[in-house]
Amino acid sequence: MTLSKERKGEIALAALKYQLKNKDIKINTDMKRGLGNVAKDTGIPLKELMAFAKELLSEALDEALEDKE
């Protein structure tokens, strides 16, 4: 089975969100350093990684604090 680039992205995002929900996250200055390392290793611009992280963490926080009624 060959997956489209879009589907691969959907799967990767879902897996990442799953990890965020099931893992303690420390939000501190080390987070930016970690993103810097990812940027260096992957070639993804740091500004893009930071924007992605902000969006992802915001969504995760919204889901965690959401009323389940």
Contact map, one row per residue, 1 for C-alpha under 8 A:
111000000000000000000000000000000000000000000000000000000000000000000
111100000000000000000000000000000000000000000000000000000000000000000
111110110000000000000000000000000000000000000000000000000000000000000
011111110000000000000000000000000000000000000000000000000000000000000
001111111000000000000000000000000000000000000000000000000000000000000
000111111100000000000000000000000000000000000000000000000000000000000
001111111110000000000000000000000000000000000000000000000000000000000
001111111111000000000000000000000000000000000000000000000000000000000
000011111111100000000000000000000000000000000000000000000000000000000
000001111111110000000000000000000000000000000000000000000000000000000
000000111111111000000000000000000000000000000000000000000000000000000
000000011111111100000000000000000000000000000000000000000000000000000
000000001111111110000000000000000000000000000000000000000000000000000
000000000111111111000000000000000000000000000000000000000000000000000
000000000011111111100000000000000000000000000000000000000000000000000
000000000001111111110000000000000000000000000000000000000000000000000
000000000000111111111000000000000000000000000000000000010001000000000
000000000000011111111100000000000000000000000000000000000000000000000
000000000000001111111110000000000000000000000000000000000000000000000
000000000000000111111111100000000000000000000000000000000001000000000
000000000000000011111110000000000000000000000000000000000001000000000
000000000000000001111111000000000000000000000000000000000000000000000
000000000000000000111111100000000000000000000000000000000000000000000
000000000000000000010111110000000000000000000000000000000000000000000
000000000000000000010011111000000000000000000000000000000000000000000
000000000000000000000001111100100000000000000000000000000000000000000
000000000000000000000000111111100000000000000000000000000000000000000
000000000000000000000000011111110000000000000000000000000000000000000
000000000000000000000000001111111000000000000000000000000000000000000
000000000000000000000000001111111100000000000000000000000000000000000
000000000000000000000000011111111110000000000000000000000000000000000
000000000000000000000000000111111111000000000000010000000000000000000
000000000000000000000000000011111111100000000000000000000000000000000
000000000000000000000000000001111111110000000000000000000000000000000
000000000000000000000000000000111111111000000100110000000000000000000
000000000000000000000000000000011111111100000100000000000000000000000
000000000000000000000000000000001111111110000000000000000000000000000
000000000000000000000000000000000111111111110000000000000000000000000
000000000000000000000000000000000011111111111100100000000000000000000
000000000000000000000000000000000001111111110000000000000000000000000
000000000000000000000000000000000000111111100000000000000000000000000
000000000000000000000000000000000000011111110000000000000000000000000
000000000000000000000000000000000000011111111000000000000000000000000
000000000000000000000000000000000000011101111101100000000000000000000
000000000000000000000000000000000000001000111111100000000000000000000
000000000000000000000000000000000011001000011111110000000000000000000
000000000000000000000000000000000000000000001111111000000000000000000
000000000000000000000000000000000000000000011111111100000000000000000
000000000000000000000000000000000010001000011111111110000000000000000
000000000000000000000000000000010010000000000111111111000000000000000
000000000000000000000000000000000000000000000011111111100000000000000
000000000000000000000000000000000000000000000001111111110000000000000
000000000000000000000000000000000000000000000000111111111000000000000
000000000000000000000000000000000000000000000000011111111100000000000
000000000000000000000000000000000000000000000000001111111110000000000
000000000000000010000000000000000000000000000000000111111111000000000
000000000000000000000000000000000000000000000000000011111111100000000
000000000000000000000000000000000000000000000000000001111111110000000
000000000000000000000000000000000000000000000000000000111111111000000
000000000000000010011000000000000000000000000000000000011111111100000
000000000000000000000000000000000000000000000000000000001111111110000
000000000000000000000000000000000000000000000000000000000111111111000
000000000000000000000000000000000000000000000000000000000011111111000
000000000000000000000000000000000000000000000000000000000001111111000
000000000000000000000000000000000000000000000000000000000000111111100
000000000000000000000000000000000000000000000000000000000000011111110
000000000000000000000000000000000000000000000000000000000000000011111
000000000000000000000000000000000000000000000000000000000000000001111
000000000000000000000000000000000000000000000000000000000000000000111
